[in-house]
């Protein structure tokens, strides 16, 4: 995840870290905490750039690009 987000043209300058917060062998589930840092004063920053769907789609696009 660190490589995906730090190299992202859209999010790379805001990305700080990714930490695993939960892992389950039974269900193959991993939860990560992503840390971003940016100016909230920019109009639309939180609503657009830091939108959870947008952040997920950056990861999704990276997975599609690898296929």
C-alpha positions as CSV (number, residue, x, y, z in Angstrom):
1,X,0.0,0.0,0.0
2,X,2.8,2.4,0.8
3,X,4.2,2.1,-2.8
4,X,0.7,2.5,-4.3
5,X,-0.2,5.6,-2.5
6,X,3.2,7.3,-2.3
7,X,3.6,6.9,-6.1
8,X,0.1,8.0,-6.9
9,X,0.0,11.3,-9.0
10,X,-3.2,12.3,-7.2
11,X,-2.4,11.3,-3.6
12,X,1.4,10.9,-3.4
13,X,2.1,14.3,-2.0
14,X,-0.5,13.8,0.8
15,X,0.3,10.2,1.7
16,X,2.2,9.7,5.0
17,X,1.9,6.0,6.1
18,X,-0.1,2.7,6.0
19,X,-0.3,0.5,9.1
20,X,-1.9,-2.9,9.6
21,X,-4.4,-2.6,12.4
22,X,-6.1,-6.0,12.2
23,X,-5.3,-9.3,10.5
24,X,-7.4,-12.5,10.4
25,X,-6.1,-15.8,8.9
26,X,-9.6,-17.3,9.2
27,X,-11.2,-14.9,6.8
28,X,-8.1,-13.5,5.0
29,X,-9.1,-10.1,6.2
30,X,-6.7,-7.2,6.8
31,X,-7.6,-3.7,7.9
32,X,-5.2,-0.9,7.3
33,X,-5.1,2.7,8.7
34,X,-4.0,5.1,6.0
35,X,-2.6,8.5,7.1
36,X,-2.7,11.5,4.8
37,X,-1.7,15.1,5.5
38,X,-3.0,18.1,3.5
39,X,-4.5,21.5,3.6
40,X,-8.2,21.4,4.6
41,X,-8.5,25.0,3.7
42,X,-8.5,24.3,0.0
43,X,-12.0,24.2,-1.3
44,X,-13.2,20.7,-2.1
45,X,-10.0,19.0,-0.7
46,X,-11.8,16.9,1.9
47,X,-14.9,16.3,-0.2
48,X,-13.0,15.3,-3.4
49,X,-9.4,14.3,-2.8
50,X,-9.8,12.7,0.6
51,X,-13.1,11.1,-0.4
52,X,-13.0,7.4,0.7
53,X,-14.3,6.3,-2.7
54,X,-11.6,8.2,-4.5
55,X,-8.9,6.7,-2.2
56,X,-10.3,3.2,-2.8
57,X,-10.4,3.8,-6.5
58,X,-6.7,4.7,-6.6
59,X,-5.9,1.2,-5.1
60,X,-8.4,-0.4,-7.4
61,X,-6.9,1.2,-10.5
62,X,-3.4,0.0,-9.4
63,X,-4.7,-3.6,-9.1
64,X,-6.3,-3.4,-12.6
65,X,-3.1,-1.9,-14.0
66,X,-1.1,-4.9,-12.7
67,X,-3.4,-7.4,-14.5
